[in-house]
Amino acid sequence: MKNIRSIIALFALAITVYSCTKTIEPPLVNSPPQLVIEGAVSDTAGPYHVNISKSVDFYADNTYPGVSGATVTITDQTAGVNDVLTETSTGTYTTHTIVGKPGNTYQLKVVLDGKTYTSTSTMPYAVALDSITFDHTIVKNLIQPVVHFQDPAAYTNYYKFSVEVNGVKVKRFQTFEDRLSNGKYINTDVALDTGAIKKNDIVNVSLVTTDKGAYTFLSEAENIAFYNSQQAAPATPTSNISGGCLGYFSAQTVSSKKRKLE
């Protein structure tokens, strides 16, 4: 059984990096709690956050207990900057000095209960979102944002689109790889549920670029959460954090555009 509810909850707060969310649950009912680590560094202004929590059973409520007492470090391996994070609330660890810079490689290290968890992510170069429009489909009340941007041809790009409506983050997100559209000008709908956008809503779309490891996690999570895929993804997304935990770490860039639906 796939715990779709909790995977959706993972992205309800924001993957644009302003904060990191809680939590993916293991797929089986009554399975033992697992550690969940989620964190990101971006080219937006810090501080950045790492959230550490414990998963819960499928039929438990949506309360994901934060985990205190971890030693959390993010290192900019390119610039040689080491930042030991402070636990600012239960299970939330906050940076002090790290500044996200495209092209730099960042390492996350978490030490907890004698175990070490690590992940490395290289921040891609930023891709600018030119504009957003709206697609009014023939399906009643289904209005979707359309993103417009130039995909760079020099390297492979991995994207995630996230949406806010009137300042509230939409749970649904969408991933995109330029494997079949490298170097092309991209015009693509961002999938939302019926009724998510209405007339006079203020819609903000963020184009997040990340590396392959984080993209793999996000793409598999998307398939599980929104398409209930039996073949395209495993029961839980593939973490890019070593040591035996759920979650992911991402160094990413963010470009956003806002528009009112007239």
GIVENKA-V430194 format. One record per residue. N is the residue number from 1. OMEGA is omega in degrees with one decimal (* if undefined). BURIAL is b if it has 9 or more other ideal C-beta (glycine too) atoms within 8 Angstrom, else e. D_LAST is the distance of its C-alpha to the last C-alpha in Angstrom with 1 decimal. Layout:
N|OMEGA|BURIAL|D_LAST / N|OMEGA|BURIAL|D_LAST
//
This chain:
1|-179.8|e|42.0 / 2|-178.0|e|39.0 / 3|-175.2|b|37.4 / 4|-178.0|b|33.8 / 5|-176.0|e|32.7 / 6|177.4|b|34.1 / 7|174.5|b|32.8 / 8|-178.8|b|29.2 / 9|178.5|b|30.1 / 10|-172.9|b|31.2 / 11|-174.5|b|27.7 / 12|-175.3|e|26.0 / 13|175.1|e|26.4 / 14|172.7|b|25.6 / 15|177.5|b|27.3 / 16|171.4|b|25.8 / 17|177.7|b|29.1 / 18|171.9|e|28.3 / 19|177.0|e|30.3 / 20|-168.4|b|32.0 / 21|177.1|b|31.9 / 22|0.3|b|34.5 / 23|172.9|b|35.8 / 24|177.4|b|36.9 / 25|174.7|b|39.5 / 26|-169.1|b|42.4 / 27|-171.8|b|42.1 / 28|175.3|e|45.1 / 29|176.6|e|45.6 / 30|173.4|e|48.1 / 31|-177.3|e|48.3 / 32|179.5|e|49.3 / 33|176.2|e|46.6 / 34|177.8|b|45.7 / 35|177.9|b|44.7 / 36|177.9|b|41.1 / 37|179.5|b|40.3 / 38|-178.6|b|36.8 / 39|-179.5|b|36.1 / 40|170.9|b|34.4 / 41|-178.8|b|34.6 / 42|176.7|b|31.9 / 43|171.1|b|31.3 / 44|-176.9|b|29.2 / 45|176.0|e|31.1 / 46|4.8|b|33.5 / 47|177.2|e|35.1 / 48|-171.7|b|34.8 / 49|170.1|b|35.8 / 50|177.9|b|37.9 / 51|177.9|b|37.9 / 52|-177.1|b|41.0 / 53|175.2|b|41.2 / 54|176.2|b|43.1 / 55|179.1|b|41.7 / 56|-179.6|b|42.3 / 57|-177.2|e|43.2 / 58|-174.6|b|40.7 / 59|173.6|e|41.4 / 60|178.6|e|41.4 / 61|-175.1|e|38.5 / 62|175.3|e|35.8 / 63|-175.3|e|37.9 / 64|-171.2|b|38.8 / 65|176.0|b|41.7 / 66|-177.3|b|41.6 / 67|179.3|b|44.7 / 68|170.8|e|46.5 / 69|178.6|e|49.3 / 70|168.9|b|48.2 / 71|-173.7|e|48.9 / 72|-179.6|b|45.7 / 73|169.2|b|45.8 / 74|-178.7|b|43.4 / 75|168.8|b|45.1 / 76|-174.3|b|43.7 / 77|179.1|b|46.4 / 78|-177.0|e|45.6 / 79|-179.1|e|45.8 / 80|-179.3|e|48.5 / 81|-178.1|b|46.6 / 82|-176.0|e|47.3 / 83|175.9|b|45.2 / 84|-173.5|e|46.6 / 85|177.2|b|43.8 / 86|176.1|e|44.1 / 87|-174.8|b|43.4 / 88|170.0|e|41.0 / 89|-173.5|e|40.5 / 90|178.2|e|42.1 / 91|179.4|b|41.4 / 92|-176.8|b|39.0 / 93|-167.4|b|40.6 / 94|-179.3|b|39.1 / 95|177.1|b|39.9 / 96|-168.0|b|41.4 / 97|-175.8|e|41.9 / 98|174.9|b|40.3 / 99|-179.3|e|37.7 / 100|179.6|b|35.7 / 101|178.6|b|36.4 / 102|-179.2|b|35.5 / 103|-179.3|e|38.7 / 104|180.0|b|40.5 / 105|-175.9|b|41.9 / 106|176.6|b|41.7 / 107|172.0|b|44.0 / 108|175.5|b|43.4 / 109|178.5|b|46.6 / 110|175.5|b|46.9 / 111|-176.4|b|50.4 / 112|177.0|b|50.7 / 113|176.4|e|53.8 / 114|179.1|e|55.8 / 115|-178.0|e|53.3 / 116|178.7|e|51.3 / 117|-176.9|b|47.9 / 118|174.8|b|46.6 / 119|177.8|b|43.8 / 120|-179.3|b|43.1 / 121|177.5|b|39.8 / 122|-178.3|b|39.2 / 123|178.9|b|35.9 / 124|175.1|b|34.5 / 125|-171.6|b|33.3 / 126|172.3|b|29.7 / 127|-174.5|b|27.1 / 128|172.7|e|24.1 / 129|-176.2|b|20.6 / 130|-175.9|e|19.2 / 131|170.8|e|15.4 / 132|172.0|b|13.0 / 133|-178.4|e|10.7 / 134|178.3|b|9.7 / 135|176.6|b|12.3 / 136|-176.0|e|11.8 / 137|-179.6|e|15.5 / 138|177.2|e|17.7 / 139|-175.8|e|18.4 / 140|175.9|e|16.8 / 141|176.7|e|14.3 / 142|178.1|b|14.8 / 143|-176.7|b|11.9 / 144|172.9|b|13.4 / 145|174.7|b|12.7 / 146|-179.8|b|14.7 / 147|-178.7|b|16.9 / 148|179.6|b|18.6 / 149|178.6|b|22.0 / 150|176.2|e|25.6 / 151|178.4|b|28.1 / 152|-177.6|b|31.4 / 153|-170.0|e|34.4 / 154|-176.0|e|37.1 / 155|178.2|e|36.9 / 156|-177.8|e|35.5 / 157|178.8|b|32.2 / 158|-172.0|b|31.1 / 159|166.7|b|27.5 / 160|175.9|b|25.6 / 161|173.7|b|21.8 / 162|-170.6|b|20.7 / 163|168.0|b|17.4 / 164|175.4|b|16.5 / 165|-177.6|b|13.8 / 166|176.3|e|13.7 / 167|-179.7|e|17.0 / 168|-177.4|e|18.7 / 169|176.6|b|20.1 / 170|-176.6|b|19.6 / 171|-176.3|e|23.1 / 172|175.6|b|22.6 / 173|-176.7|b|23.1 / 174|176.7|b|24.0 / 175|-177.2|b|26.8 / 176|175.8|b|27.4 / 177|-175.2|b|30.6 / 178|-176.6|b|30.9 / 179|-178.4|e|34.2 / 180|-176.4|e|33.1 / 181|-178.2|e|30.7 / 182|177.5|b|32.6 / 183|-177.8|e|31.8 / 184|172.5|e|29.0 / 185|-172.1|e|25.4 / 186|170.0|b|23.4 / 187|-175.1|e|20.2 / 188|176.1|e|20.0 / 189|172.4|e|17.8 / 190|-173.4|b|18.2 / 191|173.8|e|19.4 / 192|179.0|b|17.9 / 193|177.8|e|19.0 / 194|177.8|e|17.5 / 195|-178.6|e|15.2 / 196|180.0|b|14.9 / 197|178.3|b|11.1 / 198|-179.6|e|9.1 / 199|179.1|e|5.8 / 200|174.5|e|5.5 / 201|172.1|b|8.1 / 202|-174.0|b|9.4 / 203|176.8|b|10.9 / 204|179.4|b|14.2 / 205|177.1|b|16.2 / 206|172.9|b|19.9 / 207|-178.6|b|22.3 / 208|174.9|b|25.7 / 209|-178.0|b|28.8 / 210|-179.3|b|32.1 / 211|-171.3|b|35.5 / 212|-177.6|e|36.9 / 213|178.1|b|38.5 / 214|179.1|b|35.4 / 215|179.7|b|33.4 / 216|177.0|b|35.9 / 217|-176.5|b|35.6 / 218|-179.1|b|31.7 / 219|178.6|b|31.8 / 220|177.6|b|34.5 / 221|177.7|b|32.7 / 222|-179.8|b|29.5 / 223|-179.5|b|31.8 / 224|-171.2|b|33.5 / 225|-169.4|b|30.7 / 226|-179.7|b|28.1 / 227|179.6|e|30.2 / 228|-174.2|e|33.6 / 229|176.8|e|35.3 / 230|-173.1|e|39.0 / 231|-172.6|e|39.9 / 232|-177.5|e|37.3 / 233|175.3|b|38.0 / 234|-177.3|e|40.8 / 235|172.0|e|40.7 / 236|-178.0|b|39.6 / 237|-179.2|b|37.9 / 238|-179.3|e|40.3 / 239|172.5|b|40.6 / 240|176.7|b|41.3 / 241|179.0|b|43.4 / 242|176.5|e|47.1 / 243|177.3|b|49.4 / 244|177.6|e|48.2 / 245|171.4|b|45.0 / 246|176.8|b|41.4 / 247|-176.7|b|38.4 / 248|174.5|b|37.6 / 249|-174.7|b|37.5 / 250|165.6|b|35.1 / 251|-166.8|b|35.1 / 252|173.9|b|31.6 / 253|-175.2|b|29.2 / 254|173.6|b|25.5 / 255|-174.2|b|22.7 / 256|174.1|b|19.2 / 257|-178.6|b|15.7 / 258|179.0|e|12.7 / 259|176.5|b|9.0 / 260|176.4|e|6.0 / 261|-177.6|b|3.8 / 262|*|e|0.0
//
